[in-house]
């Protein structure tokens, strides 16, 4: 009798806010905060703003390094975005941080009208994207990419790990115009340094080649995709991984080249609703260019209000854990 499930440790409430890092995985502390502090050293135009969440977006490191350039706006996300827009008009480059749900759902009109319509140089960097918290729909930003994609001129970045984050900071700061970037906070996994990877704004990167399956992914799902690729080798399934850290503007050319190169099952893996995210972007791209892979599947979050609970349990339930993604791919290959 298989007793593996019975041996799993009992999950506590803290698992609702657990790190996405696996057991024994290499991590780097606060890569966003550290990268911003380093980049801002010789650039007095860089300012930091938050809505009472400096500690929880790692902006507290910027606050400590440059207290005169840090602005605490309180629990008022609409004011946060309005103030960031005003500062950008005066030639500053504001980095505005909060949780993804509060920036997108609560302050959407201010981002749309104050920042994006005038193409202001505001960098909106948000923690708890997608299903990275177990505190239910009030904190789960499962539709943030769809919402921000709909705003004209908005650049969108969904980094995978600590390396991605730290390399993205100077590039989004130098980019002219508004940027929305998803954040991983605290101890962030470090995996992409093993794949000779360098972040380039607007570019997708092949991390691994494979003959049977191509996983196209973004965010921490790229980390999961790499783990799945290694696990499926034992079943003689060859899996390639294409990481798309920039959601908008989307690197259609690289995606098309990768899909056309081999006749493989294409699986899009994302930490976002299947409505309006990476899966639909890839599907639309392939359809418009009349490219037909051997098969096409989407491994994302359902079009539903998700449950509250321990993150490992929820990732299993919604099919984005390594174990469930491996299982789904093997079923799709049958």
N, C-alpha and C positions, 0 to 999 in steps of 0.2 A: 504493500500500500504506500502510495506517495504521500509523505508527510511534510513536503517542503513548505506548503502554505501554513501548516501549523507551527513551523519553527520561526516564522517571520516575527520580529519583535512587534509588540503592541505600539501602534502609533499614538502619539500624544498630540495635544492641541498645537504644540510648536511646529508640528509637521505641516500646518496650514500655511506657514510662512517659511518653509524649509528652503535651503539653497538648492539651485538646480544642479549643483555639482554632485557627481556620484561619489560613492565611498572610495577614499584613497586617491581621488582625482586631484591633479595639480590645480591650484587656484592662485589668484593674484588679488590683493586687497584693493578695493576702491579704484579701479583703473580709470574711470571717468574723472573723478575728482582730482587724482594725481596728474592726469594728462592736461586737464584744464589749468591747474596751478602752474605747471611747467610752461605751457603755451603762453599764458598771460603774463609771464615774468617781464618780458620786454615790450608788452603791448598794453598800454594803459587804457585803450579803448574797450578792452574786454571787461564786462561787468557781469555779476551774478545776481540773479533774483530767484526767490522761491516763495511758495505759499505755505509757510510753516513746516516745511519738510526738508530742511537742509541736511539733517542727519540721515534721512531715509532716501536721499538721492545722491549722497556723497558730496554734496555741495558745501558741507561744513568745512572741508579742507580748503576750499577757496575762501570761505569766510574767515578762517584763521589766518591765511596767508595775506589776504587783501581786505581787511575789515572796512576800509574806506570805499571799496568798490562792491560791497555786498549789500543787498537790500532785502529785508524781510517784510513781505507784503501781508503777512497774516493769512488767515483762512479765507482768501478772497481771490479765487483764480481769475475771475474776469478782470479785476484790478491788476493782477499780475501781468496779464497779456496786454492790457491797455498801457500800463507803465513801460513795459518792454518796448512796445511800439513807439511810444514817445521818446524814449532814450535813443532808439535806432534813428529816429528823425534828426537827432542832434549829433549823429555821427558815431555813437557808441555801438558796440556789438554785444547785445545782451544775450546771456545764456539763462533761460527761464526754466526752472525745474519744478516738477510736482509729480503726482501720480498720473498715469496715462488717462484714467477715467475722468479725472477732474479737468485736465487740459482739453480733452476732446469733447466730452459730453457736456460739461458745465460751461466751458469758455469758448465753445466753437464759434459763435457769432463774432466774438472779439478777435479771434485769430483770423477769421474770414475777412472781416471788414477793416479792422485796425491795422493788421499786419500784412496779410497776403494781398489784399487789393492794391496796396501801395508798394508791394514787393520790398518790404522792409527787411533789414538784415538781422532778424531775430532767430535764435537757435532754441527750439523748444525740445527739451530733453526729459523724457518721462519714464519713471520707474513703474514696475508692476504691469508690464504689457501682457496681453493675452491671458493665458492660464498660468500665471506665476504667483498667484496667491489663492488660498482656499477660502477666502472670506466672502464668497458669493458674488452675485452680479453687481453689487454696489461697488466692488473693487476690481472686478475682472474686466479689463479692457479688451474684449474679444472682437470688437468692431472698429478699433482705432485706425487701422490702416485703410479700411474702406472709407471712413469719414475723411481722413486727411488726403487720400488720393483724389477725392472729389474737388479739392480746392485748387484752382489754377495756380501754377507756378510753385507749388509746394514740393520741395525735395524731401524724400522719405528714406530713412536709413534704419535697418533692422540688423544690428551686429550680432555675431555669434558668441564671441568670447571676450576675454580681457584684451587680447592683442587687437582684435577688431575695434573695440571701443577706443583704446588709447591711440590707435592710428587714425581713427575717424575724426577725433576732436579737432586737430589742426586743419583737416580738410574741410569740415563743415564750417569752421570759423572763417576760412578764407573764401568760401563760396559766397557769391553775391546773391542774396535773396533769402527767404524764409526756409528753415529746415525743421523737420520733425524727426527726432531720433529716439528710438526705444532704448531704455537703459536696463542693464543688469547691475545690481548694487552689491555692496559688501564684498564677500569673498566670491569672486567670479571665476569660473573655470578657464583654464588656459590650455587650448588644444591646437590651434591653428599654426603655432610655431613649428609643429612637427611636419607641416605640409608645404614648406617654402612659400608661405602665403604673405601677401602684402595687400592691405586695403587700398582700393582705388575707388573714389566716388564715381558712381555710375557704371561700374564694371562688375560682371559676374566672373567667378573663377572656378575652374575645374580643380577639385582637390584630389580626386581619385577616379581612375578609369575603370570601366566594367563593361562586360559584353551582354549581360542579360537584363539588367535594370539600370535606369538612370534616375537617381533621386535629385530633384531640384528643390532646394530648401533655402530658408533664411532663418535668422535668429538662432536660438538655442537648438532648433530642430536640425540645423546642420551638424551640430555636435552629436545629436542622436543618430542622424543619418550615417555618420562615420562609424559609430559604434555598431549600428545594424549591419553595415557593409562588412565589417570584420566578423561579426557573428554568423552571417549567412555563408561565409566562405566554407564553414564546416559542412554545409549542405550543398556545396558545389554550385552556389549561386553567386555570380560575379556582378557586383554592384558598383556603379560609378556615382560620384557625388558632385553636383554643381551648386556652389554657394552663391546666392544672390543677395548680398547685403544691402544693395540699393534697390528699393521697391519702385521709386519714381525719381528721375527718369529710368525706365526699365531697359536693361541691356538685351534687347531683342536679338541682336545679331549673334551674340554668343550662345543664347538659348537655341536659336534656330540651327546654328552650326553643330551644336552638340547633339540635338535630336536627329538631325539628318545624317550625321556621321555613321550611326549604327542603328539597326532595326531592333529597338529595345522597348520594354515596358517603361513608360515614364510615370513616375510617382512624384507628386508635389507634396512636400511635407512642410506644414506651417503651424505656428502657434497663434492661430487667428481663426475666426469664423470662415467657413467655406464660402460665405457670401462676401464677395468684394475684395478678397485678399490675393495672395500669390497664386493660388490655384487657378482662379479665374483669369488672372493676368496671363499666365502661361497658356491656358486653354484658348483664350482670345487671340494671342499671338500666333499660335499654331494654326488656328482656323483661318485667320486673315491671310496667312502666307501659304495656305493649302498644304501644310505639312502633316502627315499622318503617321504617328508612331505605331509600334506593334500593339500598344494598349495605353490607356491613360487613366490614372486614378488620383484622387485627392485625399490626403491624410491630414485633415484639419479639424477644427472644432465644429460641432454641429450648429445649425441655425436654431439655437435655443438659449434660454437662460440657464446657465450651468449651475451645478450643485455647489454647496459649500462642503468643505471637508479637508482631509489631509491631501496634500499635493500628489504624493505617489499614488494614492488611491484614485484620484481624479484623472491623472494622466493615463492610468490603466483603463479607467472607465470610458474615456473619450478617445482612446486608441493612439495616443501620441507618446507613450512610453516606449523604450527600446524593445521590450519584450512584445508589446502589442503591435508595434510597427513591423517587426520581423514576421510575426504571425500573419499579419494582413498581406504583406508582400508575397509570402509563400502561397497564400490562398489565391491572390490575383494572378499568380504565374501558372496555376493549374489549367 
